[in-house]
């Protein structure tokens, strides 16, 4: 399952992600955002169960913002899982 997710409330604009048939994250790419942080998040979740990754990342805030790039990735993963 491939998905391009439009983020809301973050510096990143889009998240391209792919989940395999085994429901594991196979690829994540952030467009925009803090380059090192988003690349780090992408590497950390690669190979993880998508639902587990979403549960771990959901609710993380960036400073005073009600969301963050990790939180947006959680939302993107949940949207992708709803289509599998």
NORWOKA-V40479 format. One record per residue. N is the residue number from 1. RES is the residue in one letter. PHI is phi in degrees with one decimal (* if undefined). BURIAL is I if it has 16 or more other ideal C-beta (glycine too) atoms within 10 Angstrom, else O. Layout:
BEGIN
n & res & phi & burial
N & RES & PHI & BURIAL
N & RES & PHI & BURIAL
END
This chain:
BEGIN
n & res & phi & burial
1 & X & * & I
2 & X & -107.2 & O
3 & X & -146.1 & O
4 & X & -110.2 & O
5 & X & -110.3 & I
6 & X & -86.3 & O
7 & X & -78.8 & I
8 & X & -136.6 & O
9 & X & 80.9 & O
10 & X & -131.3 & I
11 & X & -70.4 & O
12 & X & -70.8 & I
13 & X & -102.1 & O
14 & X & -141.5 & I
15 & X & -128.9 & I
16 & X & -96.9 & O
17 & X & -141.6 & I
18 & X & -139.3 & I
19 & X & -121.1 & I
20 & X & -76.7 & O
21 & X & -61.0 & O
22 & X & -85.2 & O
23 & X & 68.2 & I
24 & X & -100.0 & I
25 & X & -71.2 & I
26 & X & -105.7 & O
27 & X & -160.5 & O
28 & X & -140.2 & I
29 & X & -138.5 & O
30 & X & -91.9 & I
31 & X & -107.2 & O
32 & X & 87.5 & O
33 & X & 88.5 & I
34 & X & -76.8 & O
35 & X & -51.9 & O
36 & X & -64.9 & O
37 & X & -65.8 & I
38 & X & -69.4 & I
39 & X & -66.4 & O
40 & X & -64.4 & O
41 & X & -59.8 & I
42 & X & -59.4 & I
43 & X & -68.9 & O
44 & X & -66.1 & O
45 & X & -87.0 & I
46 & X & -60.6 & O
47 & X & 89.5 & O
48 & X & -80.1 & O
49 & X & -61.5 & O
50 & X & -61.5 & I
51 & X & -67.6 & O
52 & X & -62.2 & O
53 & X & -61.0 & I
54 & X & -61.5 & I
55 & X & -63.6 & O
56 & X & -71.8 & O
57 & X & -92.0 & I
58 & X & -61.1 & I
59 & X & 89.3 & O
60 & X & -70.0 & O
61 & X & -108.1 & O
62 & X & -110.9 & I
63 & X & 59.0 & O
64 & X & -85.9 & O
65 & X & -73.2 & O
66 & X & -77.9 & O
67 & X & -144.4 & I
68 & X & -159.4 & I
69 & X & -61.9 & I
70 & X & -61.2 & I
71 & X & -63.9 & I
72 & X & -66.0 & I
73 & X & -63.8 & I
74 & X & -58.4 & I
75 & X & -65.1 & I
76 & X & -64.2 & I
77 & X & -61.8 & I
78 & X & -65.7 & I
79 & X & -64.8 & O
80 & X & -61.9 & I
81 & X & -63.5 & O
82 & X & -70.1 & O
83 & X & -100.9 & O
84 & X & -93.5 & O
END
